[in-house]
């Protein structure tokens, strides 16, 4: 068999696997957005690109596209920096910040990050456990 064909086939299979994985994360994000307090659920790649999920239908983002991209890049950077202490404290399960207008929770997923934005009055630990359960059992 021609090596070019084999290489093209391998690339095709890799792309299909990646697309299937992103499709599954899209489904998980849709499931998360069914929760009343969650306004955003998205998977962000290592370059700060939103690759799955997004805002709940009817929710208008407070930031423009450039600001959201900056926020995604910042989240990825922070998650990356937290890995420096994995050897002594174990890996980060999730990280949260409570702001006046929203709560942001990030979940490291290999080279990607699941970012969830929720209403400010949520119980962070309870919500994080619910998100972990949904992302690990749904699909």
N, C-alpha and C positions, 0 to 999 in steps of 0.2 A: 504494500500500500504506500502511496506517495506520502512522504513526511509532511509536506505542506498541508495535505488533507487532514492528517492526524493532528497537526498543530491547530488548524482551523476548528476541527471538531472539539478539541480540548478547550479552546477559547470559548466556543459556543456553549459547551456544557458549563463552564465556569460562569458565564454571563447568566445562563438560565438558573443556576443555583442561587446566584446573587439576587436575581429578580424575584425568585420564589421566596427567599428569605425576607426581602424588603416587602413583598406582598403580605407575608405573615405578620410583619411588624405593623404594616398599615392596618390590618385587621385588629391587632392588639390595641393600637392607638384608637381606633373607632370604638372598641369595647371600653377603653378607659374613658373616652369622652361621653359615654352614657352616664357616668357618675355625675351627679348634680353639681358638685363643687369643683370639678375639673374643667378648666377652660381651654387648655392646650395640652396635647400629648404628641411628642415628636421624637424621631430618631435622628441624631446628628452624627455625621461622619467626622473623621479626624481632621478634616479641613474646614469644619464649621458649616457644612452644607446640611440643610434639612433634607433627608432622603426618604422619610416616611412620616405619615401623620400630619398634624397641623392643628389649627384652631377649630373649636366646636362651631358648628353651623350657627350663624347669626352673631357670632362674637367678632367684633372688629378689633384688630390689634391696636394697641396704644402707640407702638413704635412703627416707623416706616421700615421698608425692606432693608435699608442699609443698617439701621439700628438693630433690627432683629438679627441680621447676619453677624454684627459685632457681638451681640449677646450670645449667640450660639458659639462663636469662636472663643469667647471668654469662658463659657461653661466647659468646653472641651479642654482648654488650657488648665483650668482649675482641677478638673478630674485627673488630668495627666500629672500635675504637680503633687496631688495627694498620694500617688503611687509610691512616692519616695519613702513612705513609712510603712509600706505593706510588710516589709521583712520583720518589723518589730511589733506592729499592732494588728496585723492581718489586713486583708483587702477591705476597701470601703464598700459597704453594702449600698449606701445612699448618702447623699448630703443635701441639706435643706437650708434655705434662707427665708426668713419671714420678713416681709416688707409691709408697709402700710396698706398697699393696694393688692398684694398677691403673695402667695407662697410659691417658691420655686424649689423643686426637688429633682436632683439629678441622680441617675443610676448608671454606673459604669457597666458597659456590656462589651467587653473585649476592646476593640479599637473604636467603638462607637459609644454614644451616650444617649440614654433615654431621658428626655427632659419633660417634666410635667409641671404645669403652672395651674394653681388652684386658688380658690377664694381665700382671703386672709384669715378667716375664722376656723379653719380646719384643725383637727388634731393631727399633727404632722406624723407621729409614729403610727397611728391607726391607718391613716391614708397611705403611708409608705408600705405598710404590710399588705394592705389591700392591693396596691399596685404590683408588688412583688408576686402575690398570689395570682393575679390576673395574667401577668406577663409570663409566668412560668407554667400556667396550666391551660390558658386559652390557646386554641389552635393546635 
